[in-house]
Amino acid sequence: MRIILSILSLFICLGLSAQKQTTGPEKGHLIIAGGALRDPEVFAKFIELAGGNQSHIVVIPTAGGYEVTDERVDELVKSWKARGAAKVTVLHTIDPKEANTEAFAGVLKEATGVYLPGGRQWRFADSYLNTKVQEYLFDLLNRGGVIGGSSAGATIQGSYLARGDSKTNTIMVGDHEEGFGFVKNIAVDQHTLARNRQFDMFDVLKVYPELLGISLDENTAILVTGNQFEVIGQSYALIYDGTHWDQTTNQFVKNKPGQERFHMLRKGRKYSMIERKVVR
């Protein structure tokens, strides 16, 4: 009996450990950008991963909160074709019942890439969580496609919806807390250095210390492949994993209780999410 209980305890511990791992999609790629994205190399990488001159990009502008008129659709199609997309479709609704229909979501079966622009991330959640749209976004990754997003379109890609309060964008743990979960056990913030937000992620981690925190400055992104990412763009990605670089000892050390330290990684630096360490 003691042996059986020990084995059961081991499986429970392993299960809890697995739940706390931060993992990316097994297939496909994510481009998660911190807002005000202008870098042509980042957009070019997105188009390349989506198939280049064979790409079909679906843009979902729902987070913006504006009326998606025919004129706005034409602008989005024109801008993405100028970036190299072969075909562009705009998909938008604020009705989750509509988002859960084949007639609405079916176009995602033809997509090679999906882009999620900025606004308020809770609008993505209200419209698309637990619908066919979310299901087909995971299907897109499973067949090797790419999902990109900037600002709200970055945060929604994580499992925890940081800054998801519908009243204001200054509350880190708000009335919406669930993201799409393309990366598991992670919280993503944006506009970091441009808006002096570099310490805001600690508000989330005080409540959910098991999460990996990622905070991205403007015009900067991470390219997620499997359980690792590389920083691309023009500024910094901030990583909150409970450790920091100690210049005295020239090694990574754990933060002391209450010590708000993090990593700052520039273009070309890589990070292993599952191991929670900077790749050197």
Sequence and secondary structure as in RCSB ss.txt:
>XXXX:A:sequence
MRIILSILSLFICLGLSAQKQTTGPEKGHLIIAGGALRDPEVFAKFIELAGGNQSHIVVIPTAGGYEVTDERVDE
LVKSWKARGAAKVTVLHTIDPKEANTEAFAGVLKEATGVYLPGGRQWRFADSYLNTKVQEYLFDLLNRGGVIGGS
SAGATIQGSYLARGDSKTNTIMVGDHEEGFGFVKNIAVDQHTLARNRQFDMFDVLKVYPELLGISLDENTAILVT
GNQFEVIGQSYALIYDGTHWDQTTNQFVKNKPGQERFHMLRKGRKYSMIERKVVR
>XXXX:A:secstr
 HHHHHHHHHHHHHHHHHHT     SSSEEEEE SS   HHHHHHHHHHTTGGG EEEE  GGG S   HHHHHH
HHHHHHHTT SEEEE   S HHHHTSHHHHGGGGT SEEEE  S HHHHHHHHTTSHHHHHHHHHHHTT EEEEE
THHHHTTEEE TT  SS TT SS S  B   SEEEEEEE STTTTT TTTHHHHHHH TTSEEEEE TTEEEEEE
TTEEEEEESS EEEESSEEEETTTTEEEE  TT    EEE TT EEETTTTEEE 
